[in-house]
Amino acid sequence: MKIAIGSDHAGYALKKTVYAWLEKQGHEVNDMGTWSEESVDYPDYARKVAEAVARGEQDQGVLLCGTGVGVSIVANKVRGIRAALVFSPDIASLARQHNNANIMCFPARFTDGETIEKSLDNWFAAEFEGGRHERRVAKIEL
């Protein structure tokens, strides 16, 4: 699977860990920045990831910032994106099953690599349930 990953400076260190884990799992990972802990603006990187997923250049996306909130807000402004703020493996499963989320957003200051890895495992393993959720997801699109 092709996975776009991005972060701001607060998520940079954890992004490196997640990037290595994703590659080890056999995914093709596209790091869309940032590449240091120097202060940057999270919308720049969240938008790059979201647009790449929306255009179909990447299958899924992973974003990190201090709280995960900022990157999720930005990503969800891109048509076709359903970005979920994830802080546990169960939320990751439900984000796929009920919302067909195509980007996972993580709070780098409030989570750890192990939680993110388990969350991504659950997200990749889960399938969109459709049914009543299909109707609801369709209402998200403008």
N, CA, C and O atoms as CSV, one atom per row, in Angstrom:
chain,resi,resn,atom,element,x,y,z
A,1,MET,N,N,0.837,-1.174,0.000
A,1,MET,CA,C,0.000,0.000,0.000
A,1,MET,C,C,0.887,1.244,0.000
A,1,MET,O,O,1.950,1.251,0.622
A,2,LYS,N,N,0.459,2.281,-0.686
A,2,LYS,CA,C,1.164,3.562,-0.707
A,2,LYS,C,C,0.602,4.440,0.409
A,2,LYS,O,O,-0.593,4.733,0.451
A,3,ILE,N,N,1.489,4.847,1.303
A,3,ILE,CA,C,1.085,5.651,2.454
A,3,ILE,C,C,1.834,6.975,2.439
A,3,ILE,O,O,3.065,6.997,2.432
A,4,ALA,N,N,1.089,8.084,2.433
A,4,ALA,CA,C,1.691,9.410,2.589
A,4,ALA,C,C,1.750,9.715,4.074
A,4,ALA,O,O,0.794,9.450,4.803
A,5,ILE,N,N,2.859,10.266,4.525
A,5,ILE,CA,C,2.999,10.624,5.935
A,5,ILE,C,C,3.520,12.043,6.035
A,5,ILE,O,O,4.350,12.472,5.234
A,6,GLY,N,N,3.023,12.767,7.028
A,6,GLY,CA,C,3.467,14.133,7.237
A,6,GLY,C,C,3.281,14.550,8.679
A,6,GLY,O,O,2.496,13.961,9.423
A,7,SER,N,N,4.019,15.577,9.057
A,7,SER,CA,C,3.918,16.094,10.416
A,7,SER,C,C,4.419,17.529,10.464
A,7,SER,O,O,5.015,18.045,9.519
A,8,ASP,N,N,4.154,18.141,11.593
A,8,ASP,CA,C,4.815,19.408,11.881
A,8,ASP,C,C,6.018,19.090,12.775
A,8,ASP,O,O,6.375,17.926,12.955
A,9,HIS,N,N,6.628,20.119,13.325
A,9,HIS,CA,C,7.806,19.927,14.173
A,9,HIS,C,C,7.493,19.111,15.428
A,9,HIS,O,O,8.341,18.349,15.891
A,10,ALA,N,N,6.294,19.260,15.980
A,10,ALA,CA,C,5.938,18.525,17.208
A,10,ALA,C,C,5.797,17.030,16.942
A,10,ALA,O,O,6.019,16.215,17.838
A,11,GLY,N,N,5.434,16.675,15.732
A,11,GLY,CA,C,5.267,15.267,15.388
A,11,GLY,C,C,6.456,14.641,14.699
A,11,GLY,O,O,6.448,13.445,14.406
A,12,TYR,N,N,7.483,15.437,14.437
A,12,TYR,CA,C,8.611,14.960,13.630
A,12,TYR,C,C,9.290,13.706,14.188
A,12,TYR,O,O,9.480,12.739,13.450
A,13,ALA,N,N,9.655,13.698,15.456
A,13,ALA,CA,C,10.383,12.558,16.022
A,13,ALA,C,C,9.546,11.278,15.948
A,13,ALA,O,O,10.060,10.218,15.592
A,14,LEU,N,N,8.282,11.377,16.278
A,14,LEU,CA,C,7.410,10.207,16.229
A,14,LEU,C,C,7.129,9.790,14.780
A,14,LEU,O,O,6.955,8.605,14.494
A,15,LYS,N,N,7.088,10.755,13.883
A,15,LYS,CA,C,6.885,10.441,12.462
A,15,LYS,C,C,8.007,9.553,11.942
A,15,LYS,O,O,7.757,8.631,11.166
A,16,LYS,N,N,9.237,9.821,12.359
A,16,LYS,CA,C,10.355,8.992,11.917
A,16,LYS,C,C,10.166,7.539,12.361
A,16,LYS,O,O,10.444,6.613,11.600
A,17,THR,N,N,9.698,7.348,13.577
A,17,THR,CA,C,9.445,6.001,14.100
A,17,THR,C,C,8.333,5.319,13.312
A,17,THR,O,O,8.463,4.156,12.930
A,18,VAL,N,N,7.257,6.030,13.072
A,18,VAL,CA,C,6.109,5.479,12.336
A,18,VAL,C,C,6.509,5.170,10.898
A,18,VAL,O,O,6.113,4.138,10.355
A,19,TYR,N,N,7.285,6.047,10.280
A,19,TYR,CA,C,7.762,5.830,8.917
A,19,TYR,C,C,8.524,4.503,8.827
A,19,TYR,O,O,8.260,3.683,7.947
A,20,ALA,N,N,9.470,4.305,9.746
A,20,ALA,CA,C,10.273,3.073,9.739
A,20,ALA,C,C,9.393,1.847,9.948
A,20,ALA,O,O,9.601,0.819,9.303
A,21,TRP,N,N,8.418,1.945,10.838
A,21,TRP,CA,C,7.511,0.821,11.099
A,21,TRP,C,C,6.678,0.503,9.855
A,21,TRP,O,O,6.516,-0.664,9.499
A,22,LEU,N,N,6.153,1.531,9.199
A,22,LEU,CA,C,5.352,1.321,7.987
A,22,LEU,C,C,6.174,0.630,6.898
A,22,LEU,O,O,5.687,-0.290,6.241
A,23,GLU,N,N,7.401,1.067,6.709
A,23,GLU,CA,C,8.277,0.425,5.722
A,23,GLU,C,C,8.533,-1.035,6.079
A,23,GLU,O,O,8.525,-1.906,5.209
A,24,LYS,N,N,8.760,-1.294,7.356
A,24,LYS,CA,C,9.002,-2.659,7.814
A,24,LYS,C,C,7.784,-3.560,7.546
A,24,LYS,O,O,7.926,-4.766,7.341
A,25,GLN,N,N,6.601,-2.963,7.551
A,25,GLN,CA,C,5.374,-3.706,7.271
A,25,GLN,C,C,5.175,-3.938,5.770
A,25,GLN,O,O,4.233,-4.617,5.361
A,26,GLY,N,N,6.062,-3.373,4.959
A,26,GLY,CA,C,6.002,-3.579,3.518
A,26,GLY,C,C,5.294,-2.499,2.734
A,26,GLY,O,O,5.049,-2.667,1.539
A,27,HIS,N,N,4.960,-1.395,3.377
A,27,HIS,CA,C,4.290,-0.301,2.684
A,27,HIS,C,C,5.301,0.592,1.972
A,27,HIS,O,O,6.449,0.715,2.399
A,28,GLU,N,N,4.861,1.204,0.897
A,28,GLU,CA,C,5.648,2.230,0.219
A,28,GLU,C,C,5.273,3.549,0.878
A,28,GLU,O,O,4.128,3.990,0.778
A,29,VAL,N,N,6.222,4.176,1.546
A,29,VAL,CA,C,5.930,5.363,2.347
A,29,VAL,C,C,6.504,6.604,1.678
A,29,VAL,O,O,7.670,6.628,1.285
A,30,ASN,N,N,5.676,7.627,1.553
A,30,ASN,CA,C,6.087,8.897,0.965
A,30,ASN,C,C,6.074,9.950,2.062
A,30,ASN,O,O,5.010,10.393,2.492
A,31,ASP,N,N,7.256,10.349,2.512
A,31,ASP,CA,C,7.386,11.367,3.554
A,31,ASP,C,C,7.222,12.737,2.917
A,31,ASP,O,O,8.040,13.158,2.098
A,32,MET,N,N,6.153,13.428,3.304
A,32,MET,CA,C,5.839,14.727,2.714
A,32,MET,C,C,6.216,15.882,3.646
A,32,MET,O,O,5.733,17.002,3.480
A,33,GLY,N,N,7.084,15.602,4.630
A,33,GLY,CA,C,7.608,16.638,5.498
A,33,GLY,C,C,6.858,16.711,6.826
A,33,GLY,O,O,5.832,16.058,7.018
A,34,THR,N,N,7.368,17.478,7.686
A,34,THR,CA,C,8.595,18.216,7.712
A,34,THR,C,C,9.766,17.270,7.992
A,34,THR,O,O,9.566,16.090,8.280
A,35,TRP,N,N,10.962,17.790,7.905
A,35,TRP,CA,C,12.146,16.955,8.030
A,35,TRP,C,C,13.069,17.386,9.159
A,35,TRP,O,O,14.256,17.063,9.153
A,36,SER,N,N,12.523,18.116,10.129
A,36,SER,CA,C,13.306,18.515,11.301
A,36,SER,C,C,12.349,18.970,12.405
A,36,SER,O,O,11.134,19.016,12.214
A,37,GLU,N,N,12.921,19.303,13.554
A,37,GLU,CA,C,12.119,19.809,14.666
A,37,GLU,C,C,12.045,21.331,14.670
A,37,GLU,O,O,11.552,21.926,15.629
A,38,GLU,N,N,12.530,21.962,13.606
A,38,GLU,CA,C,12.419,23.418,13.481
A,38,GLU,C,C,10.950,23.776,13.277
A,38,GLU,O,O,10.244,23.112,12.518
A,39,SER,N,N,10.499,24.812,13.946
A,39,SER,CA,C,9.093,25.212,13.910
A,39,SER,C,C,8.606,25.459,12.473
A,39,SER,O,O,9.230,26.185,11.699
A,40,VAL,N,N,7.473,24.829,12.151
A,40,VAL,CA,C,6.838,24.982,10.840
A,40,VAL,C,C,5.328,25.095,11.046
A,40,VAL,O,O,4.834,24.945,12.163
A,41,ASP,N,N,4.619,25.355,9.986
A,41,ASP,CA,C,3.162,25.477,10.029
A,41,ASP,C,C,2.526,24.170,9.582
A,41,ASP,O,O,2.679,23.763,8.430
A,42,TYR,N,N,1.813,23.510,10.489
A,42,TYR,CA,C,1.218,22.198,10.194
A,42,TYR,C,C,0.287,22.185,8.982
A,42,TYR,O,O,0.206,21.150,8.320
A,43,PRO,N,N,-0.429,23.284,8.645
A,43,PRO,CA,C,-1.315,23.206,7.476
A,43,PRO,C,C,-0.572,22.882,6.173
A,43,PRO,O,O,-1.135,22.241,5.284
A,44,ASP,N,N,0.668,23.314,6.058
A,44,ASP,CA,C,1.420,23.065,4.828
A,44,ASP,C,C,1.596,21.570,4.580
A,44,ASP,O,O,1.464,21.108,3.447
A,45,TYR,N,N,1.888,20.829,5.617
A,45,TYR,CA,C,2.167,19.394,5.473
A,45,TYR,C,C,0.890,18.563,5.469
A,45,TYR,O,O,0.801,17.566,4.753
A,46,ALA,N,N,-0.089,18.962,6.254
A,46,ALA,CA,C,-1.373,18.250,6.254
A,46,ALA,C,C,-2.041,18.352,4.889
A,46,ALA,O,O,-2.617,17.381,4.399
A,47,ARG,N,N,-1.963,19.521,4.281
A,47,ARG,CA,C,-2.581,19.716,2.970
A,47,ARG,C,C,-1.884,18.866,1.905
A,47,ARG,O,O,-2.548,18.289,1.043
A,48,LYS,N,N,-0.557,18.786,1.958
A,48,LYS,CA,C,0.182,17.964,0.984
A,48,LYS,C,C,-0.266,16.510,1.054
A,48,LYS,O,O,-0.534,15.889,0.025
A,49,VAL,N,N,-0.348,15.970,2.260
A,49,VAL,CA,C,-0.762,14.573,2.432
A,49,VAL,C,C,-2.201,14.392,1.961
A,49,VAL,O,O,-2.496,13.469,1.201
A,50,ALA,N,N,-3.085,15.260,2.403
A,50,ALA,CA,C,-4.505,15.130,2.056
A,50,ALA,C,C,-4.729,15.233,0.545
A,50,ALA,O,O,-5.504,14.460,-0.018
A,51,GLU,N,N,-4.074,16.157,-0.095
A,51,GLU,CA,C,-4.248,16.307,-1.540
A,51,GLU,C,C,-3.703,15.102,-2.297
A,51,GLU,O,O,-4.295,14.687,-3.293
A,52,ALA,N,N,-2.598,14.538,-1.850
A,52,ALA,CA,C,-2.042,13.345,-2.505
A,52,ALA,C,C,-2.999,12.156,-2.379
A,52,ALA,O,O,-3.169,11.392,-3.329
A,53,VAL,N,N,-3.616,12.002,-1.219
A,53,VAL,CA,C,-4.595,10.923,-1.027
A,53,VAL,C,C,-5.842,11.202,-1.872
A,53,VAL,O,O,-6.352,10.301,-2.538
A,54,ALA,N,N,-6.324,12.422,-1.848
A,54,ALA,CA,C,-7.532,12.781,-2.601
A,54,ALA,C,C,-7.344,12.582,-4.104
A,54,ALA,O,O,-8.282,12.185,-4.795
A,55,ARG,N,N,-6.151,12.851,-4.613
A,55,ARG,CA,C,-5.876,12.668,-6.048
A,55,ARG,C,C,-5.658,11.200,-6.409
A,55,ARG,O,O,-5.591,10.859,-7.590
A,56,GLY,N,N,-5.545,10.332,-5.407
A,56,GLY,CA,C,-5.317,8.914,-5.655
A,56,GLY,C,C,-3.861,8.548,-5.864
A,56,GLY,O,O,-3.554,7.418,-6.245
A,57,GLU,N,N,-2.961,9.490,-5.621
A,57,GLU,CA,C,-1.530,9.214,-5.754
A,57,GLU,C,C,-1.036,8.347,-4.594
A,57,GLU,O,O,-0.064,7.605,-4.737
A,58,GLN,N,N,-1.701,8.444,-3.463
A,58,GLN,CA,C,-1.390,7.660,-2.270
A,58,GLN,C,C,-2.684,6.977,-1.825
A,58,GLN,O,O,-3.767,7.548,-1.956
A,59,ASP,N,N,-2.571,5.759,-1.302
A,59,ASP,CA,C,-3.758,5.014,-0.893
A,59,ASP,C,C,-4.347,5.534,0.413
A,59,ASP,O,O,-5.566,5.639,0.551
A,60,GLN,N,N,-3.495,5.855,1.356
A,60,GLN,CA,C,-3.905,6.313,2.687
A,60,GLN,C,C,-2.919,7.352,3.163
A,60,GLN,O,O,-1.868,7.553,2.554
A,61,GLY,N,N,-3.266,8.021,4.270
A,61,GLY,CA,C,-2.366,9.009,4.835
A,61,GLY,C,C,-2.279,8.913,6.341
A,61,GLY,O,O,-3.204,8.455,7.011
A,62,VAL,N,N,-1.145,9.356,6.858
A,62,VAL,CA,C,-0.905,9.431,8.295
A,62,VAL,C,C,-0.355,10.820,8.589
A,62,VAL,O,O,0.604,11.265,7.958
A,63,LEU,N,N,-0.969,11.499,9.549
A,63,LEU,CA,C,-0.531,12.835,9.929
A,63,LEU,C,C,-0.315,12.908,11.434
A,63,LEU,O,O,-1.034,12.271,12.205
A,64,LEU,N,N,0.677,13.688,11.846
A,64,LEU,CA,C,0.958,13.907,13.260
A,64,LEU,C,C,1.220,15.381,13.509
A,64,LEU,O,O,1.910,16.046,12.736
A,65,CYS,N,N,0.664,15.875,14.586
A,65,CYS,CA,C,1.037,17.184,15.112
A,65,CYS,C,C,0.903,17.083,16.622
A,65,CYS,O,O,0.603,16.003,17.130
A,66,GLY,N,N,1.110,18.148,17.342
A,66,GLY,CA,C,1.089,18.074,18.791
A,66,GLY,C,C,-0.173,17.450,19.352
A,66,GLY,O,O,-0.105,16.545,20.184
A,67,THR,N,N,-1.326,17.930,18.901
A,67,THR,CA,C,-2.610,17.416,19.392
A,67,THR,C,C,-3.324,16.524,18.388
A,67,THR,O,O,-4.249,15.801,18.758
A,68,GLY,N,N,-2.915,16.561,17.136
A,68,GLY,CA,C,-3.623,15.847,16.077
A,68,GLY,C,C,-4.821,16.619,15.563
A,68,GLY,O,O,-5.341,16.313,14.489
A,69,VAL,N,N,-5.261,17.602,16.301
A,69,VAL,CA,C,-6.453,18.370,15.938
A,69,VAL,C,C,-6.193,19.243,14.717
A,69,VAL,O,O,-6.981,19.244,13.771
A,70,GLY,N,N,-5.100,19.977,14.736
A,70,GLY,CA,C,-4.815,20.892,13.629
A,70,GLY,C,C,-4.725,20.187,12.294
A,70,GLY,O,O,-5.337,20.622,11.319
A,71,VAL,N,N,-3.958,19.087,12.238
A,71,VAL,CA,C,-3.811,18.381,10.967
A,71,VAL,C,C,-5.124,17.750,10.522
A,71,VAL,O,O,-5.387,17.652,9.324
A,72,SER,N,N,-5.955,17.319,11.479
A,72,SER,CA,C,-7.243,16.727,11.088
A,72,SER,C,C,-8.177,17.785,10.517
A,72,SER,O,O,-8.904,17.514,9.562
A,73,ILE,N,N,-8.168,18.972,11.084
A,73,ILE,CA,C,-9.003,20.059,10.547
A,73,ILE,C,C,-8.593,20.382,9.118
A,73,ILE,O,O,-9.439,20.475,8.229
A,74,VAL,N,N,-7.303,20.550,8.903
A,74,VAL,CA,C,-6.806,20.882,7.559
A,74,VAL,C,C,-7.132,19.773,6.563
A,74,VAL,O,O,-7.663,20.043,5.485
A,75,ALA,N,N,-6.821,18.537,6.913
A,75,ALA,CA,C,-7.048,17.415,5.988
A,75,ALA,C,C,-8.512,17.306,5.607
A,75,ALA,O,O,-8.830,17.030,4.450
A,76,ASN,N,N,-9.405,17.519,6.558
A,76,ASN,CA,C,-10.832,17.380,6.280
A,76,ASN,C,C,-11.399,18.498,5.413
A,76,ASN,O,O,-12.551,18.419,4.988
A,77,LYS,N,N,-10.628,19.518,5.149
A,77,LYS,CA,C,-11.065,20.576,4.230
A,77,LYS,C,C,-10.834,20.191,2.771
A,77,LYS,O,O,-11.316,20.870,1.864
A,78,VAL,N,N,-10.100,19.110,2.544
A,78,VAL,CA,C,-9.819,18.649,1.187
A,78,VAL,C,C,-10.923,17.686,0.770
A,78,VAL,O,O,-11.187,16.699,1.457
A,79,ARG,N,N,-11.559,17.971,-0.343
A,79,ARG,CA,C,-12.665,17.150,-0.848
A,79,ARG,C,C,-12.216,15.695,-1.014
A,79,ARG,O,O,-11.172,15.416,-1.602
A,80,GLY,N,N,-13.014,14.792,-0.492
A,80,GLY,CA,C,-12.724,13.373,-0.607
A,80,GLY,C,C,-11.951,12.791,0.555
A,80,GLY,O,O,-11.701,11.586,0.605
A,81,ILE,N,N,-11.574,13.643,1.487
A,81,ILE,CA,C,-10.804,13.171,2.640
A,81,ILE,C,C,-11.730,13.006,3.839
A,81,ILE,O,O,-12.608,13.827,4.106
A,82,ARG,N,N,-11.495,11.914,4.541
A,82,ARG,CA,C,-12.161,11.644,5.811
A,82,ARG,C,C,-11.042,11.315,6.799
A,82,ARG,O,O,-10.642,10.162,6.962
A,83,ALA,N,N,-10.555,12.364,7.447
A,83,ALA,CA,C,-9.440,12.233,8.389
A,83,ALA,C,C,-9.989,12.060,9.794
A,83,ALA,O,O,-10.885,12.790,10.218
A,84,ALA,N,N,-9.447,11.091,10.509
A,84,ALA,CA,C,-9.905,10.803,11.862
A,84,ALA,C,C,-8.803,11.086,12.872
A,84,ALA,O,O,-7.651,10.700,12.676
A,85,LEU,N,N,-9.165,11.757,13.944
A,85,LEU,CA,C,-8.256,11.966,15.064
A,85,LEU,C,C,-8.277,10.684,15.888
A,85,LEU,O,O,-9.307,10.315,16.451
A,86,VAL,N,N,-7.138,10.011,15.953
A,86,VAL,CA,C,-7.060,8.687,16.564
A,86,VAL,C,C,-6.127,8.718,17.772
A,86,VAL,O,O,-5.008,9.227,17.708
A,87,PHE,N,N,-6.622,8.158,18.871
A,87,PHE,CA,C,-5.825,8.098,20.091
A,87,PHE,C,C,-5.841,6.717,20.721
A,87,PHE,O,O,-5.292,6.514,21.804
A,88,SER,N,N,-6.481,5.756,20.033
A,88,SER,CA,C,-6.484,4.373,20.522
A,88,SER,C,C,-6.733,3.422,19.356
A,88,SER,O,O,-7.305,3.821,18.341
A,89,PRO,N,N,-6.309,2.173,19.494
A,89,PRO,CA,C,-6.553,1.180,18.434
A,89,PRO,C,C,-8.044,0.974,18.132
A,89,PRO,O,O,-8.416,0.773,16.976
A,90,ASP,N,N,-8.893,1.022,19.157
A,90,ASP,CA,C,-10.328,0.849,18.922
A,90,ASP,C,C,-10.914,1.974,18.073
A,90,ASP,O,O,-11.754,1.730,17.208
A,91,ILE,N,N,-10.473,3.194,18.320
A,91,ILE,CA,C,-10.936,4.329,17.512
A,91,ILE,C,C,-10.485,4.154,16.067
A,91,ILE,O,O,-11.234,4.477,15.145
A,92,ALA,N,N,-9.281,3.654,15.857
A,92,ALA,CA,C,-8.784,3.432,14.499
A,92,ALA,C,C,-9.668,2.429,13.755
A,92,ALA,O,O,-10.026,2.655,12.600
A,93,SER,N,N,-10.016,1.335,14.407
A,93,SER,CA,C,-10.897,0.343,13.772
A,93,SER,C,C,-12.233,0.960,13.397
A,93,SER,O,O,-12.708,0.794,12.274
A,94,LEU,N,N,-12.836,1.670,14.338
A,94,LEU,CA,C,-14.147,2.270,14.088
A,94,LEU,C,C,-14.089,3.368,13.033
A,94,LEU,O,O,-15.043,3.562,12.279
A,95,ALA,N,N,-12.970,4.086,12.980
A,95,ALA,CA,C,-12.826,5.129,11.960
A,95,ALA,C,C,-12.904,4.533,10.560
A,95,ALA,O,O,-13.453,5.153,9.649
A,96,ARG,N,N,-12.361,3.343,10.387
A,96,ARG,CA,C,-12.451,2.663,9.087
A,96,ARG,C,C,-13.843,2.045,8.911
A,96,ARG,O,O,-14.491,2.251,7.885
A,97,GLN,N,N,-14.294,1.297,9.905
A,97,GLN,CA,C,-15.553,0.556,9.795
A,97,GLN,C,C,-16.762,1.458,9.600
A,97,GLN,O,O,-17.639,1.151,8.792
A,98,HIS,N,N,-16.821,2.559,10.324
A,98,HIS,CA,C,-18.002,3.410,10.304
A,98,HIS,C,C,-17.860,4.665,9.449
A,98,HIS,O,O,-18.852,5.176,8.928
A,99,ASN,N,N,-16.636,5.163,9.301
A,99,ASN,CA,C,-16.429,6.432,8.591
A,99,ASN,C,C,-15.617,6.300,7.324
A,99,ASN,O,O,-15.453,7.274,6.589
A,100,ASN,N,N,-15.103,5.104,7.056
A,100,ASN,CA,C,-14.241,4.866,5.902
A,100,ASN,C,C,-13.113,5.900,5.838
A,100,ASN,O,O,-12.797,6.430,4.773
A,101,ALA,N,N,-12.518,6.173,6.995
A,101,ALA,CA,C,-11.447,7.167,7.089
A,101,ALA,C,C,-10.279,6.773,6.197
A,101,ALA,O,O,-9.880,5.610,6.151
A,102,ASN,N,N,-9.738,7.759,5.490
A,102,ASN,CA,C,-8.591,7.501,4.621
A,102,ASN,C,C,-7.314,8.192,5.103
A,102,ASN,O,O,-6.258,8.054,4.486
A,103,ILE,N,N,-7.414,8.929,6.199
A,103,ILE,CA,C,-6.240,9.513,6.843
A,103,ILE,C,C,-6.397,9.368,8.354
A,103,ILE,O,O,-7.447,9.672,8.921
A,104,MET,N,N,-5.327,8.896,8.990
A,104,MET,CA,C,-5.267,8.810,10.449
A,104,MET,C,C,-4.440,9.974,10.961
A,104,MET,O,O,-3.340,10.219,10.465
A,105,CYS,N,N,-4.956,10.693,11.945
A,105,CYS,CA,C,-4.259,11.828,12.548
A,105,CYS,C,C,-3.966,11.494,14.009
A,105,CYS,O,O,-4.861,11.100,14.757
A,106,PHE,N,N,-2.714,11.655,14.403
A,106,PHE,CA,C,-2.297,11.262,15.751
A,106,PHE,C,C,-1.762,12.455,16.537
A,106,PHE,O,O,-1.094,13.326,15.979
A,107,PRO,N,N,-2.062,12.491,17.846
A,107,PRO,CA,C,-1.547,13.537,18.738
A,107,PRO,C,C,-0.167,13.165,19.271
A,107,PRO,O,O,-0.060,12.402,20.231
A,108,ALA,N,N,0.861,13.683,18.674
A,108,ALA,CA,C,2.231,13.291,19.013
A,108,ALA,C,C,2.599,13.587,20.465
A,108,ALA,O,O,3.426,12.886,21.047
A,109,ARG,N,N,2.007,14.594,21.041
A,109,ARG,CA,C,2.338,14.933,22.434
A,109,ARG,C,C,1.553,14.103,23.444
A,109,ARG,O,O,1.805,14.184,24.646
A,110,PHE,N,N,0.604,13.308,22.960
A,110,PHE,CA,C,-0.275,12.580,23.869
A,110,PHE,C,C,-0.381,11.092,23.549
A,110,PHE,O,O,-1.269,10.409,24.060
A,111,THR,N,N,0.506,10.593,22.718
A,111,THR,CA,C,0.496,9.172,22.386
A,111,THR,C,C,1.927,8.692,22.205
A,111,THR,O,O,2.876,9.466,22.328
A,112,ASP,N,N,2.070,7.412,21.913
A,112,ASP,CA,C,3.407,6.840,21.738
A,112,ASP,C,C,3.428,5.955,20.495
A,112,ASP,O,O,2.388,5.651,19.911
A,113,GLY,N,N,4.619,5.553,20.110
A,113,GLY,CA,C,4.784,4.746,18.901
A,113,GLY,C,C,4.034,3.433,18.951
A,113,GLY,O,O,3.455,3.016,17.947
A,114,GLU,N,N,4.031,2.779,20.082
A,114,GLU,CA,C,3.344,1.489,20.203
A,114,GLU,C,C,1.837,1.634,19.976
A,114,GLU,O,O,1.229,0.814,19.288
A,115,THR,N,N,1.245,2.665,20.549
A,115,THR,CA,C,-0.192,2.911,20.350
A,115,THR,C,C,-0.487,3.214,18.889
A,115,THR,O,O,-1.481,2.736,18.341
A,116,ILE,N,N,0.371,4.002,18.260
A,116,ILE,CA,C,0.172,4.333,16.849
A,116,ILE,C,C,0.302,3.078,15.990
A,116,ILE,O,O,-0.512,2.864,15.092
A,117,GLU,N,N,1.291,2.260,16.244
A,117,GLU,CA,C,1.482,1.038,15.460
A,117,GLU,C,C,0.278,0.110,15.587
A,117,GLU,O,O,-0.192,-0.420,14.580
A,118,LYS,N,N,-0.226,-0.098,16.792
A,118,LYS,CA,C,-1.402,-0.948,16.994
A,118,LYS,C,C,-2.628,-0.319,16.334
A,118,LYS,O,O,-3.458,-1.024,15.760
A,119,SER,N,N,-2.739,0.988,16.417
A,119,SER,CA,C,-3.859,1.688,15.771
A,119,SER,C,C,-3.812,1.502,14.259
A,119,SER,O,O,-4.837,1.240,13.630
A,120,LEU,N,N,-2.626,1.639,13.679
A,120,LEU,CA,C,-2.486,1.447,12.235
A,120,LEU,C,C,-2.754,-0.004,11.852
A,120,LEU,O,O,-3.388,-0.257,10.828
A,121,ASP,N,N,-2.288,-0.956,12.647
A,121,ASP,CA,C,-2.612,-2.369,12.397
A,121,ASP,C,C,-4.128,-2.562,12.336
A,121,ASP,O,O,-4.644,-3.205,11.422
A,122,ASN,N,N,-4.826,-2.006,13.308
A,122,ASN,CA,C,-6.287,-2.143,13.343
A,122,ASN,C,C,-6.942,-1.467,12.143
A,122,ASN,O,O,-7.878,-2.005,11.552
A,123,TRP,N,N,-6.450,-0.304,11.794
A,123,TRP,CA,C,-7.018,0.452,10.671
A,123,TRP,C,C,-6.848,-0.310,9.365
A,123,TRP,O,O,-7.783,-0.408,8.570
A,124,PHE,N,N,-5.651,-0.850,9.143
A,124,PHE,CA,C,-5.397,-1.607,7.920
A,124,PHE,C,C,-6.212,-2.894,7.874
A,124,PHE,O,O,-6.627,-3.325,6.798
A,125,ALA,N,N,-6.442,-3.505,9.020
A,125,ALA,CA,C,-7.173,-4.781,9.072
A,125,ALA,C,C,-8.686,-4.589,8.936
A,125,ALA,O,O,-9.388,-5.491,8.480
A,126,ALA,N,N,-9.176,-3.437,9.325
A,126,ALA,CA,C,-10.622,-3.184,9.307
A,126,ALA,C,C,-11.105,-2.894,7.886
A,126,ALA,O,O,-10.342,-2.455,7.026
A,127,GLU,N,N,-12.379,-3.151,7.672
A,127,GLU,CA,C,-13.016,-2.836,6.395
A,127,GLU,C,C,-14.243,-1.970,6.643
A,127,GLU,O,O,-14.921,-2.101,7.662
A,128,PHE,N,N,-14.507,-1.100,5.708
A,128,PHE,CA,C,-15.697,-0.260,5.785
A,128,PHE,C,C,-16.924,-1.162,5.767
A,128,PHE,O,O,-17.055,-2.020,4.894
A,129,GLU,N,N,-17.814,-0.971,6.722
A,129,GLU,CA,C,-18.984,-1.832,6.860
A,129,GLU,C,C,-20.124,-1.495,5.904
A,129,GLU,O,O,-21.018,-2.315,5.697
A,130,GLY,N,N,-20.104,-0.302,5.322
A,130,GLY,CA,C,-21.179,0.066,4.411
A,130,GLY,C,C,-22.511,0.128,5.139
A,130,GLY,O,O,-22.582,0.581,6.282
A,131,GLY,N,N,-23.576,-0.332,4.469
A,131,GLY,CA,C,-24.895,-0.322,5.100
A,131,GLY,C,C,-25.291,1.066,5.552
A,131,GLY,O,O,-25.168,2.036,4.804
A,132,ARG,N,N,-25.768,1.152,6.783
A,132,ARG,CA,C,-26.219,2.446,7.302
A,132,ARG,C,C,-25.081,3.467,7.325
A,132,ARG,O,O,-25.325,4.672,7.259
A,133,HIS,N,N,-23.844,2.988,7.418
A,133,HIS,CA,C,-22.695,3.894,7.437
A,133,HIS,C,C,-22.454,4.505,6.054
A,133,HIS,O,O,-21.983,5.637,5.948
A,134,GLU,N,N,-22.772,3.765,5.009
A,134,GLU,CA,C,-22.627,4.279,3.634
A,134,GLU,C,C,-23.443,5.558,3.462
A,134,GLU,O,O,-22.959,6.549,2.915
A,135,ARG,N,N,-24.689,5.522,3.938
A,135,ARG,CA,C,-25.582,6.683,3.838
A,135,ARG,C,C,-24.982,7.864,4.586
A,135,ARG,O,O,-25.023,8.998,4.111
A,136,ARG,N,N,-24.434,7.592,5.742
A,136,ARG,CA,C,-23.885,8.671,6.571
A,136,ARG,C,C,-22.619,9.258,5.954
A,136,ARG,O,O,-22.436,10.475,5.935
A,137,VAL,N,N,-21.753,8.391,5.452
A,137,VAL,CA,C,-20.524,8.870,4.820
A,137,VAL,C,C,-20.863,9.692,3.575
A,137,VAL,O,O,-20.203,10.692,3.292
A,138,ALA,N,N,-21.881,9.277,2.840
A,138,ALA,CA,C,-22.293,10.022,1.647
A,138,ALA,C,C,-22.733,11.437,2.011
A,138,ALA,O,O,-22.576,12.353,1.204
A,139,LYS,N,N,-23.269,11.629,3.182
A,139,LYS,CA,C,-23.708,12.951,3.616
A,139,LYS,C,C,-22.543,13.872,3.950
A,139,LYS,O,O,-22.714,15.088,4.029
A,140,ILE,N,N,-21.367,13.301,4.146
A,140,ILE,CA,C,-20.184,14.113,4.429
A,140,ILE,C,C,-19.727,14.837,3.172
A,140,ILE,O,O,-19.304,15.991,3.234
A,141,GLU,N,N,-19.812,14.159,2.027
A,141,GLU,CA,C,-19.344,14.747,0.767
A,141,GLU,C,C,-20.198,15.939,0.391
A,141,GLU,O,O,-21.418,15.914,0.552
A,142,LEU,N,N,-19.563,16.971,-0.107
A,142,LEU,CA,C,-20.280,18.181,-0.540
A,142,LEU,C,C,-20.687,18.089,-1.983
A,142,LEU,O,O,-21.299,19.017,-2.512
